[in-house]
Amino acid sequence: MSEIQTTRGDDPDIRVFYFSPTLLTPSGSPFALKLLTYLRMTGLKYKTFHSLKTSSKRKLPFISFKGKEMGDSTFIMQFLNKEFNKDLNSSLSSVEKAASVAFQRLCEENLYWCMVHDRWTLHTERFLEQLVMHKFKKRVIAAYALVHFRRLQKANLYGHGIGRHSNKEIFEIGERDLAALSDFLADKKFFMGPEPTEVDCTVFGTVEQFIECLPGSKYEKLIKEKFSNLIAYTDRMKEKFWPDWREQCAQKKIKQKSESQPKPDKENGTSKEEAKARDQSESVGDAQPLSVENNTTDDDHIHASGDDISSENEPILTQ
């Protein structure tokens, strides 16, 4: 577990633990993006940690608040709303609030599983290459993922019901869900209107995973060709609440680290032997994209928001 940043406060009571960033997103989990976006929208003070540890419910993300742990992004947001008297839905009518709940369920209980299917049964290697870990964790997680995560996620998909369909049928389910989001959004600035509300946290967190974390997939092509208003929508969300989006992604962090390290060559007076010794001593701590190349086995389980390296067979949920 590593501390990543402190936001809006020197010593905040809210500590957020979530799955680490990918090359193009601050987290590979839609539920983590949902919770982090909520915190930014409400202006609450918080500190973040990248973690493979889960809550007592075996979920990521989770928070620690004044020593008390709490899992599940929706329960966390409900708790924080009450604790800090926050209400992002104050401008909505009862009918609009009902519609918000329905679209939240569409994203988290249905569309999410289409993403899991693509990520962990069709294009696992492609997704793993976007993850960034220290070299040791990279090897361990890649090997573990390709053996256990995929098997567990396939079981989750089957238990949910969506995994009992063919690949073609699952894609059609996802396409209908994305079409519903696109049609309801239409040309509105945010999902429910001119101002962002709580459901934007969920919709943004989910759609952004399809846009950035399923490279080369049929979903990515579908969104770009048929539902481009969703791309414009996520861009507006990033502009308003994530001006530091690029800095929070792993790609930027790797580049910054690379640029800050002197190159071992004759110009800086480092011999080849010294450079080799230094590189070996630093290799354990270097962050690199998680690649499955030269790793054995077969994987799965990250419930959109996280995973932990555990010997237990109990599924890990990310909500």
N, C-alpha and C positions, 0 to 999 in steps of 0.2 A: 504494500500500500504506500502511495506517495502523495504528499501534499502538492496540489497544483497551483492554487491561487486563492487569494482572499479578495472578496468583492464587497464593496460598500460597508466597510467596518473593520476596525482593528482586531477585535476579538468577538466575532459573532457567535451567538448561541446555536445557530443552525449549521450543522456540518453535514454535507452531502457526499455520499459514497456512491460511485457509479462506474460503469464500464468505460474503459479508456477510449481515447479518440481514434478515429481512422484518418487516413490521409486527407480526406475532404470534409469530415464532420467532427465536431467536438466530442461526439460519442457515437459508437456503433449501435446504440440503443434508442429507439423512438421514445421510450418511457423516460430515459434520462434527459433527452432533449425537451420533452414535455415539461418535466419538473424544473429544469434549469431555466427554460423560457418563462415559466410561471414566476419564478423567483425574480427574474429581471423585470417582468411586467409589474409586479407588486412593489418592487424596490426594497424588498427585505434583504437584510444583511446575512451573508452566508459565506462559508468556506468550503472548498471542494477538495475531494480526494479521489484519485483513481484507485479502484479497488477490485480485487477478485473475491473478496469476502462478501458474504450475503447476510441479510438480516435473519432473525429467528424464523421468519417465514420462508427462508431460502429464496429471497427476492432481491433483485437489484433494479433500480436504485433504492437506497434507504437513507434515512437521516438519523442523526443523533441530535437531540434537542435537550439541553440541560441534563445530559447523562442518560436520557431515555431514547432507546432505538425504536424506529417506526418504519415499516416497509409498506410497499404498494403506493405508487405515485398518486392515485386518486385519494386514498385515505390521508396521505401526507398533506395534500393540498387542502382537503376539507379541514384537517386539524389546524393548519397554519391560518386558514381563513378565519376560524373561530378564535384562535390564540391572538392574532394581530388585527382582528376586525377588518379583514379584507373582503371585497366583493367585486370581482371583475365583471359580474353579470348584472350589476345594479340597473343598467339601462335597458335590460331585456324584459319583455312581457312574459307571462307564464307560458304562453304557446311557444315563444322563441326559446325559452329555457328548455322546454320539452324537446324541441327540435335539436338543440345543442346536445342533450343527453343521447338522443338517438344517433347522431353523427359520431359522437364519442364512442359509442358501442360499435358502430360500423367499423371505425378505425381499429379499435383495440381488440375486438372479439372476432373479427372476420378478416378484414384487409391485412391486418398484422400477420395472420397465419399464411396468407398468400406470400408475403415477404419471407417468412420463415421457410416455407417450402422452396422458394427459389434460392435462398441463401444457403440452406443446409442440405438440400438434396440434389439441386441442379448445378449450382455454381459455387460450391464450398471453397475450392481452391482460390477462385477469383476473389471471394470476399476476404479470406484469410490474408491475402497479399496486401490488403488495405490496412490491416491492423498493425499497430506499431508497439513493439515490446522491447525490453532489454533482451540481449542475445540469449541469455539462459532461459528466460521466460518464454521467448519466442520458440525455442526448440521444444520445451516442455509442452506448451499450449498447443502448438501445431500437431505434435504427436498425439497428445491427449484428445484434441478436437477431432482428428481424423479417425479416432477409434470410438470414443464415447459420445461426443456431442451429437454427431450425426445419428447414431443409433437412438439416443434419447429423444432427439427432436422428431425423428420419424415416428417414434412411439407416441409422442405428444400430438403430432399431426393426426395420427390414426385415432387416438382417443378423442380429439376434438371433433373428428368426423370429416374434416376437409381432406385428410390424407387418404381417405378411401376412394377419392375420385382420381381420374386420370390427370396427367399433366395438362392436357388441353382444357379439361373441365375446370381445373383450379385456376388457370390463367383467365378463363372466361369469367369466373367469379370475381377475380381481382379487377378485371376490366370494368365490370358493371359497378363495382364499388368506386373505382376512380372516376367513372363517368358521373356517378351520383354526386361526388364531391365537386367535380368540375361544373356540373349543371347548376348546383345550388350556389356555388361561389359566383358564377357568371362573371359580371364585370365589377362586382363589389370590391372595395379596397381590402376589407378583411372578411372573415367567413360569415359573420352575422350582420355586417354593415360597415359604416364608415369608421367605427372604432373597434379595436381588438377586444375580445372577451375570452373567457376561460377556455372555450372549445378551440380557439386558435392554437393553444399550447399543444393540444392533441393532434389536430390536423397538420400543423406545421411539423411536429416531431415525427409523424408517420410519413407524410409525403416526401419530406426531405430525405428519408432513408431510401425511398424508391428512386429518387432522382440521383443521389450521390453514391449510394452504397450497393447498387445493383448494376455496375457498369457492364455494358454490352448485353444486358438482358432485354427480353421482349417488353418488359414494363418500362424500362428507360426509353426505348424507341416509341412505345405507345404514348407516353406522356408528352414527349417532344413533338410528336406528329398530330395528336388529337386533343390533348388536354394542356396546351401550352399556358393557359391561364393559371394553372397550378404552379408552374415555374415562376411566373411573374409574381404570384402570391408569396411564395417562399422567399423570393428576393426582397419583397417589401418587408416581410417579417425580420429578415436578417438585417436589413438597413435600419429598422427602427429599434430592434432589441439586441442585435448581435453585431454592432459596428466592429467588434474585435473578432469576428467569426474566423477569419483566416489565421489570426494569431492563436486561436484555440484549437486549430486542427493540427494533426501530427505532422503533416507535410511541412508546415511552416516551422514547427519546432525542430524538425530534423535539419532543415536548411540553416536555421539560426545556429544550431550546435556545430554544424559542419563549418560554417563561416567563422566561428569563434575559435576554432582549433587550428594552431599553426601546422603547416605542412612539413613533414620530415624530409628535408632535402639539404643540399649543400649551402643554400642561401641563408638558412637560419642556423647553420653550424651543427646540425644533427647528423650523426653518421647513420648508415643503414642499419647497423647493429643496434644503436640506441633507439632508432625509430621503431624497429621491429619489437624491441623489448617494451617500449612505451605502448605501442598498439596492442600488444598482448595483454598488458596490465589493464588497459582501458576497455578491452573488448567486452568484458562482462557487463559494463554499464552502458554501452552504446545502445541507443534506441534505433531500431530498424523495422522496416515493414515485416510483418509476420508472413513468412513464406512457407509453403509446404514442400518445397523442393528438397529432395534428399531425406525427407522424413517418412517414416513408415506409418501405415494404417489409415484410419478412417474415422470420421467424427460426428459429433453434433450435440449441441445444446447450449443455447444462449438466450432463449426467450427475449429477444429484442433488446433487452436491457442489460444483460450481463450474464456472467457465468463464474463458477469458481472451480478450482482444481481440488476435487474432493473424491474420496474413495467410495462415497455413498452413491447408491443408484437412484436415490430420490431425485426427481426432476428439479431443476433450478428455474425459477420463474423470474421474468423481468417485467414488472409492471409498476 
